[in-house]
Amino acid sequence: MIDAPALNLYERFSNIVKPVLFRVVHANLASLKQEPKPIRKTAK
């Protein structure tokens, strides 16, 4: 069994982290699709 406080912390953590991860992944995918060349230039 998982303790209630631990479950609460996990729920809060997932509620905060999931949207952030979703935004980051979405932004990365969009940038890769739109302009892969400028990213490579700035990397060099």
N, CA, C and O atoms as CSV, one atom per row, in Angstrom:
chain,resi,resn,atom,element,x,y,z
A,1,MET,N,N,0.839,-1.211,0.000
A,1,MET,CA,C,0.000,0.000,0.000
A,1,MET,C,C,0.872,1.259,0.000
A,1,MET,O,O,1.927,1.301,0.633
A,2,ILE,N,N,0.417,2.262,-0.710
A,2,ILE,CA,C,1.128,3.543,-0.732
A,2,ILE,C,C,0.488,4.467,0.300
A,2,ILE,O,O,-0.736,4.555,0.399
A,3,ASP,N,N,1.334,5.154,1.066
A,3,ASP,CA,C,0.809,6.090,2.069
A,3,ASP,C,C,0.072,7.238,1.380
A,3,ASP,O,O,0.408,7.617,0.258
A,4,ALA,N,N,-0.930,7.785,2.058
A,4,ALA,CA,C,-1.704,8.884,1.483
A,4,ALA,C,C,-0.831,10.110,1.191
A,4,ALA,O,O,-0.943,10.679,0.105
A,5,PRO,N,N,0.038,10.537,2.125
A,5,PRO,CA,C,0.894,11.701,1.834
A,5,PRO,C,C,1.766,11.469,0.606
A,5,PRO,O,O,1.936,12.372,-0.214
A,6,ALA,N,N,2.318,10.265,0.475
A,6,ALA,CA,C,3.166,9.966,-0.680
A,6,ALA,C,C,2.345,10.034,-1.965
A,6,ALA,O,O,2.812,10.550,-2.980
A,7,LEU,N,N,1.125,9.512,-1.915
A,7,LEU,CA,C,0.264,9.542,-3.095
A,7,LEU,C,C,-0.078,10.984,-3.461
A,7,LEU,O,O,-0.093,11.344,-4.638
A,8,ASN,N,N,-0.355,11.811,-2.445
A,8,ASN,CA,C,-0.638,13.224,-2.702
A,8,ASN,C,C,0.547,13.902,-3.366
A,8,ASN,O,O,0.385,14.640,-4.338
A,9,LEU,N,N,1.743,13.649,-2.836
A,9,LEU,CA,C,2.941,14.254,-3.416
A,9,LEU,C,C,3.113,13.802,-4.860
A,9,LEU,O,O,3.431,14.609,-5.733
A,10,TYR,N,N,2.904,12.515,-5.111
A,10,TYR,CA,C,3.053,12.000,-6.479
A,10,TYR,C,C,2.046,12.661,-7.424
A,10,TYR,O,O,2.383,13.015,-8.554
A,11,GLU,N,N,0.800,12.823,-6.946
A,11,GLU,CA,C,-0.220,13.449,-7.795
A,11,GLU,C,C,0.151,14.894,-8.102
A,11,GLU,O,O,0.037,15.340,-9.243
A,12,ARG,N,N,0.594,15.625,-7.078
A,12,ARG,CA,C,1.005,17.018,-7.306
A,12,ARG,C,C,2.165,17.063,-8.282
A,12,ARG,O,O,2.180,17.866,-9.215
A,13,PHE,N,N,3.149,16.178,-8.052
A,13,PHE,CA,C,4.339,16.145,-8.899
A,13,PHE,C,C,3.962,15.878,-10.352
A,13,PHE,O,O,4.426,16.574,-11.255
A,14,SER,N,N,3.126,14.878,-10.575
A,14,SER,CA,C,2.740,14.524,-11.947
A,14,SER,C,C,1.915,15.647,-12.577
A,14,SER,O,O,2.057,15.929,-13.766
A,15,ASN,N,N,1.059,16.285,-11.785
A,15,ASN,CA,C,0.244,17.379,-12.315
A,15,ASN,C,C,1.110,18.548,-12.756
A,15,ASN,O,O,0.777,19.246,-13.714
A,16,ILE,N,N,2.228,18.765,-12.054
A,16,ILE,CA,C,3.119,19.873,-12.410
A,16,ILE,C,C,4.032,19.471,-13.563
A,16,ILE,O,O,4.249,20.247,-14.494
A,17,VAL,N,N,4.562,18.261,-13.493
A,17,VAL,CA,C,5.603,17.857,-14.446
A,17,VAL,C,C,5.032,17.487,-15.815
A,17,VAL,O,O,5.623,17.827,-16.840
A,18,LYS,N,N,3.904,16.803,-15.843
A,18,LYS,CA,C,3.365,16.340,-17.125
A,18,LYS,C,C,3.121,17.485,-18.112
A,18,LYS,O,O,3.557,17.381,-19.259
A,19,PRO,N,N,2.446,18.571,-17.723
A,19,PRO,CA,C,2.237,19.669,-18.675
A,19,PRO,C,C,3.546,20.283,-19.145
A,19,PRO,O,O,3.682,20.640,-20.315
A,20,VAL,N,N,4.514,20.407,-18.234
A,20,VAL,CA,C,5.804,20.998,-18.608
A,20,VAL,C,C,6.508,20.107,-19.622
A,20,VAL,O,O,6.999,20.584,-20.646
A,21,LEU,N,N,6.554,18.812,-19.332
A,21,LEU,CA,C,7.192,17.877,-20.266
A,21,LEU,C,C,6.472,17.912,-21.609
A,21,LEU,O,O,7.113,17.895,-22.660
A,22,PHE,N,N,5.145,17.961,-21.577
A,22,PHE,CA,C,4.369,17.988,-22.815
A,22,PHE,C,C,4.734,19.216,-23.641
A,22,PHE,O,O,4.923,19.119,-24.853
A,23,ARG,N,N,4.835,20.381,-22.978
A,23,ARG,CA,C,5.188,21.613,-23.697
A,23,ARG,C,C,6.584,21.514,-24.280
A,23,ARG,O,O,6.811,21.884,-25.432
A,24,VAL,N,N,7.525,21.012,-23.479
A,24,VAL,CA,C,8.919,20.932,-23.933
A,24,VAL,C,C,9.029,20.006,-25.142
A,24,VAL,O,O,9.669,20.343,-26.138
A,25,VAL,N,N,8.399,18.839,-25.042
A,25,VAL,CA,C,8.461,17.883,-26.161
A,25,VAL,C,C,7.802,18.479,-27.399
A,25,VAL,O,O,8.326,18.354,-28.506
A,26,HIS,N,N,6.657,19.124,-27.217
A,26,HIS,CA,C,5.956,19.735,-28.341
A,26,HIS,C,C,6.825,20.798,-29.001
A,26,HIS,O,O,6.918,20.858,-30.228
A,27,ALA,N,N,7.460,21.635,-28.186
A,27,ALA,CA,C,8.308,22.702,-28.722
A,27,ALA,C,C,9.488,22.113,-29.489
A,27,ALA,O,O,9.838,22.593,-30.568
A,28,ASN,N,N,10.098,21.068,-28.925
A,28,ASN,CA,C,11.243,20.445,-29.592
A,28,ASN,C,C,10.823,19.830,-30.922
A,28,ASN,O,O,11.519,19.988,-31.924
A,29,LEU,N,N,9.701,19.139,-30.937
A,29,LEU,CA,C,9.228,18.525,-32.179
A,29,LEU,C,C,8.937,19.599,-33.222
A,29,LEU,O,O,9.291,19.444,-34.391
A,30,ALA,N,N,8.300,20.673,-32.807
A,30,ALA,CA,C,7.955,21.745,-33.740
A,30,ALA,C,C,9.218,22.379,-34.316
A,30,ALA,O,O,9.293,22.633,-35.519
A,31,SER,N,N,10.204,22.634,-33.468
A,31,SER,CA,C,11.440,23.269,-33.938
A,31,SER,C,C,12.195,22.336,-34.871
A,31,SER,O,O,12.783,22.781,-35.857
A,32,LEU,N,N,12.182,21.037,-34.565
A,32,LEU,CA,C,12.875,20.080,-35.437
A,32,LEU,C,C,12.199,20.011,-36.804
A,32,LEU,O,O,12.877,19.915,-37.826
A,33,LYS,N,N,10.867,20.057,-36.827
A,33,LYS,CA,C,10.152,19.980,-38.102
A,33,LYS,C,C,10.351,21.260,-38.907
A,33,LYS,O,O,10.528,21.201,-40.124
A,34,GLN,N,N,10.323,22.414,-38.245
A,34,GLN,CA,C,10.344,23.689,-38.957
A,34,GLN,C,C,11.747,24.060,-39.432
A,34,GLN,O,O,11.948,24.349,-40.611
A,35,GLU,N,N,12.724,24.052,-38.512
A,35,GLU,CA,C,14.046,24.558,-38.889
A,35,GLU,C,C,15.171,23.746,-38.257
A,35,GLU,O,O,15.709,24.146,-37.225
A,36,PRO,N,N,15.536,22.617,-38.854
A,36,PRO,CA,C,16.660,21.831,-38.335
A,36,PRO,C,C,18.008,22.465,-38.665
A,36,PRO,O,O,18.972,22.269,-37.924
A,37,LYS,N,N,18.100,23.225,-39.767
A,37,LYS,CA,C,19.391,23.785,-40.183
A,37,LYS,C,C,19.900,24.873,-39.237
A,37,LYS,O,O,21.063,24.818,-38.837
A,38,PRO,N,N,19.069,25.874,-38.856
A,38,PRO,CA,C,19.565,26.907,-37.927
A,38,PRO,C,C,20.024,26.320,-36.599
A,38,PRO,O,O,20.976,26.818,-35.997
A,39,ILE,N,N,19.358,25.268,-36.137
A,39,ILE,CA,C,19.747,24.649,-34.872
A,39,ILE,C,C,21.148,24.062,-35.001
A,39,ILE,O,O,21.967,24.187,-34.090
A,40,ARG,N,N,21.422,23.420,-36.138
A,40,ARG,CA,C,22.745,22.829,-36.339
A,40,ARG,C,C,23.804,23.916,-36.439
A,40,ARG,O,O,24.918,23.751,-35.941
A,41,LYS,N,N,23.458,25.032,-37.086
A,41,LYS,CA,C,24.424,26.129,-37.218
A,41,LYS,C,C,24.772,26.714,-35.851
A,41,LYS,O,O,25.940,26.966,-35.557
A,42,THR,N,N,23.754,26.929,-35.018
A,42,THR,CA,C,24.008,27.509,-33.700
A,42,THR,C,C,24.767,26.523,-32.825
A,42,THR,O,O,25.533,26.923,-31.948
A,43,ALA,N,N,24.550,25.221,-33.067
A,43,ALA,CA,C,25.256,24.214,-32.276
A,43,ALA,C,C,26.751,24.278,-32.560
A,43,ALA,O,O,27.571,24.069,-31.666
A,44,LYS,N,N,27.102,24.569,-33.825
A,44,LYS,CA,C,28.518,24.689,-34.179
A,44,LYS,C,C,29.051,26.014,-33.648
A,44,LYS,O,O,30.227,26.325,-33.832
